[in-house]
């Protein structure tokens, strides 16, 4: 399973007819983190007229709110922008300071959508995949072979730990695990210590 999400946080501010819209966007790990992020951003702007939000997780859960705006003018269009960009595991809050001029339902939907678009444009969008994190211990002579082989499986190799031997930790997409185990047997025939540390979603190349 592979997804697109946001690395870290991103922010964008737009002004339309004297109303200011501040969008905060953040990559999250789960539904609870999405709830926590929404509450945190809202608490940072206690004097704002509206703190509208949406968040999506890779298991298909989502939550959104117009937070006092006319129904369907904020949470839904914000959600649709995220879905159109095919990102998930992401939380988004748009804070509005009312400027005294009503925008109408169409104008509100367009404004909230634009704020999210601009935050996404400045965000670092990355790919994540369900991954095996593996730790291999070998002698110094086997280090380069392990690294080259791991990279050929699409692995991200972390800095090694040096002692009497070399301990190498790396991760690769879970679908490559059977092939890795077979390749490890062919190359090393039990001459290395190898174990799975965990299975989790990990980041790969930046999309933009």
C-alpha positions as CSV (number, residue, x, y, z in Angstrom):
1,X,0.0,0.0,0.0
2,X,1.3,3.4,-1.0
3,X,0.0,6.9,-0.3
4,X,0.8,10.5,-0.8
5,X,1.0,12.8,2.2
6,X,2.6,15.9,3.5
7,X,5.9,16.1,5.2
8,X,5.8,18.3,8.2
9,X,3.7,21.5,8.1
10,X,2.8,24.1,5.5
11,X,1.0,27.4,5.8
12,X,-0.6,29.9,3.4
13,X,-2.5,33.2,3.9
14,X,-4.8,34.9,1.4
15,X,-7.0,38.0,1.6
16,X,-10.3,38.3,-0.2
17,X,-12.5,41.4,0.3
18,X,-10.8,42.2,3.5
19,X,-11.4,38.7,5.0
20,X,-8.1,37.0,5.9
21,X,-7.9,33.2,5.4
22,X,-4.9,31.4,7.1
23,X,-4.5,27.8,6.1
24,X,-2.4,25.3,8.2
25,X,-1.6,21.9,6.7
26,X,0.1,19.0,8.4
27,X,0.9,15.4,7.8
28,X,-0.5,13.1,10.5
29,X,-0.2,9.5,11.5
30,X,-3.8,8.7,12.6
31,X,-7.2,10.1,13.3
32,X,-6.4,11.1,16.9
33,X,-3.5,13.2,15.8
34,X,-5.8,14.9,13.3
35,X,-8.2,15.8,16.1
36,X,-5.3,17.1,18.3
37,X,-3.9,19.2,15.5
38,X,-7.3,20.9,14.8
39,X,-7.7,21.8,18.5
40,X,-4.1,23.1,18.6
41,X,-4.5,25.4,15.6
42,X,-7.9,26.7,16.8
43,X,-6.4,27.5,20.2
44,X,-3.7,29.6,18.5
45,X,-6.4,31.8,17.0
46,X,-9.1,32.2,19.8
47,X,-10.2,35.6,18.4
48,X,-10.9,34.3,14.9
49,X,-14.5,34.2,13.6
50,X,-14.1,30.7,12.2
51,X,-11.6,27.8,12.4
52,X,-12.8,25.4,9.7
53,X,-11.1,22.1,9.2
54,X,-10.8,18.7,7.5
55,X,-8.6,15.7,7.9
56,X,-8.2,12.4,6.1
57,X,-6.5,9.2,7.1
58,X,-5.3,6.2,5.0
59,X,-7.8,3.9,6.6
60,X,-10.6,5.9,4.9
61,X,-11.7,7.9,8.0
62,X,-12.4,11.6,7.6
63,X,-13.8,14.5,9.6
64,X,-14.6,18.1,8.6
65,X,-16.5,21.1,9.9
66,X,-17.8,24.4,8.6
67,X,-17.4,25.8,12.2
68,X,-20.2,28.3,11.9
69,X,-19.9,29.1,8.2
70,X,-23.0,28.3,6.0
71,X,-23.3,24.6,5.5
72,X,-21.1,23.2,2.7
73,X,-19.0,26.3,2.2
74,X,-15.8,25.3,4.0
75,X,-15.3,21.8,5.2
76,X,-16.6,20.0,2.1
77,X,-14.6,22.2,-0.5
78,X,-11.5,21.9,1.7
79,X,-11.9,18.1,1.7
80,X,-12.4,18.0,-2.1
81,X,-9.2,19.8,-2.7
82,X,-7.2,17.3,-0.7
83,X,-8.9,14.4,-2.4
84,X,-8.3,15.9,-5.8
85,X,-4.6,16.1,-5.0
86,X,-4.8,12.5,-3.8
87,X,-3.2,13.2,-0.5
88,X,-4.2,11.5,2.8
89,X,-2.9,11.3,6.4
90,X,-3.2,15.0,6.4
91,X,-5.0,17.6,8.6
92,X,-6.0,21.1,7.4
93,X,-7.4,24.1,9.3
94,X,-8.4,27.3,7.7
95,X,-8.8,30.2,10.1
96,X,-10.9,33.2,8.9
97,X,-10.9,36.7,10.2
98,X,-14.0,38.4,8.8
99,X,-13.4,41.7,7.0
100,X,-16.9,43.0,7.1
101,X,-17.9,42.2,3.6
102,X,-20.0,39.1,3.0
103,X,-18.6,36.8,0.3
104,X,-21.7,34.7,-0.4
105,X,-21.8,30.9,-0.4
106,X,-19.9,30.6,-3.7
107,X,-17.3,33.1,-2.7
108,X,-16.8,31.3,0.6
109,X,-16.3,27.9,-1.0
110,X,-13.8,29.4,-3.5
111,X,-11.9,31.2,-0.8
112,X,-11.5,28.2,1.5
113,X,-10.5,26.1,-1.5
114,X,-7.9,28.6,-2.6
115,X,-6.4,28.8,0.8
116,X,-5.9,25.0,0.8
117,X,-4.5,24.9,-2.7
118,X,-1.9,27.5,-1.8
119,X,-0.9,25.6,1.3
120,X,-0.5,22.5,-0.7
121,X,1.6,24.3,-3.3
122,X,4.1,25.2,-0.7
123,X,4.0,21.8,1.1
124,X,6.5,19.0,0.6
125,X,4.4,16.1,-0.7
126,X,6.0,12.7,-0.2
127,X,5.2,9.1,-0.9
128,X,4.8,6.7,2.0
129,X,4.6,2.9,1.7
130,X,3.9,0.1,4.1
131,X,7.5,-1.0,4.8
132,X,9.7,-3.5,6.5
133,X,12.4,-2.1,8.7
134,X,15.3,-4.6,8.8
135,X,18.5,-4.7,10.8
136,X,21.5,-6.6,9.5
137,X,24.8,-7.2,11.3
138,X,27.8,-8.1,9.2
139,X,31.6,-7.9,9.2
140,X,33.2,-4.9,7.6
141,X,33.8,-6.8,4.4
142,X,30.1,-7.4,3.8
143,X,29.0,-3.8,4.4
144,X,29.0,-2.5,0.9
145,X,27.4,-5.6,-0.5
146,X,24.5,-5.3,2.0
147,X,24.0,-1.6,1.1
148,X,24.1,-2.1,-2.6
149,X,21.7,-5.0,-2.4
150,X,19.3,-3.1,-0.1
151,X,19.3,-0.1,-2.5
152,X,18.5,-2.4,-5.4
153,X,15.3,-3.4,-3.5
154,X,14.3,0.3,-3.2
155,X,15.5,0.5,0.4
156,X,16.3,3.7,2.3
157,X,19.5,2.9,4.2
158,X,20.1,4.7,7.6
159,X,23.5,5.6,9.0
160,X,25.3,2.4,10.2
161,X,26.5,1.6,13.7
162,X,30.1,0.5,14.0
163,X,31.5,-1.8,16.7
164,X,33.2,-5.2,16.2
165,X,30.9,-5.6,13.3
166,X,28.7,-3.2,11.3
167,X,25.0,-2.9,12.1
168,X,22.9,-1.6,9.1
169,X,19.3,-0.6,9.4
170,X,17.2,0.0,6.3
171,X,13.6,-0.1,5.2
172,X,11.9,-1.1,1.9
173,X,8.3,-1.7,0.7
174,X,6.7,-4.7,2.4
175,X,6.0,-6.3,-1.0
176,X,9.7,-6.8,-1.5
177,X,10.3,-8.7,1.7
178,X,10.0,-12.3,0.3
179,X,12.5,-11.4,-2.5
180,X,14.9,-9.8,0.0
181,X,14.9,-12.9,2.2
182,X,15.6,-15.1,-0.8
183,X,18.4,-12.8,-2.0
184,X,19.9,-12.7,1.5
185,X,20.1,-16.5,1.6
186,X,21.8,-16.6,-1.8
187,X,24.4,-14.0,-1.0
188,X,25.2,-14.7,2.6
189,X,24.0,-18.3,3.4
190,X,23.4,-17.4,7.1
191,X,26.7,-15.5,7.5
192,X,24.9,-12.3,8.6
193,X,22.5,-11.7,11.5
194,X,19.3,-10.3,10.0
195,X,16.0,-9.4,11.7
196,X,12.8,-7.4,11.1
197,X,12.6,-4.5,13.6
198,X,9.1,-3.3,12.7
199,X,6.6,-2.9,9.9
200,X,5.2,0.6,9.4
201,X,4.6,3.3,6.9
202,X,7.8,5.1,5.8
203,X,8.7,8.0,3.6
204,X,10.3,7.6,0.2
205,X,11.0,10.1,-2.6
206,X,9.6,13.6,-2.6
207,X,6.9,14.1,-5.2
208,X,7.4,17.9,-5.6
